[in-house]
């Protein structure tokens, strides 16, 4: 049980750090990408949209793994 939980926590932490970096980088560098303004234009202009999506997905997978390990009835100690 502990290795799965540790893996989920590390995956969540790495996803959070990378998605936060991509978000902050896009916000700090405003961009107009072919008439697209705002956050989406900044993500497209700084080319951080795909890494942001991948890191957010990794963070969600890590959270799901943590919840699965913590609350699944087969994983409870007897």
Secondary structure, 3 states (H helix, E strand, C coil): CHHHHHHHHHHHHHHHHHHHHHHHHHHHCCCCECCECHHHHHHHHCCCHHHHHHHHHHHHHHHHHHHHHHHCHHHCCC
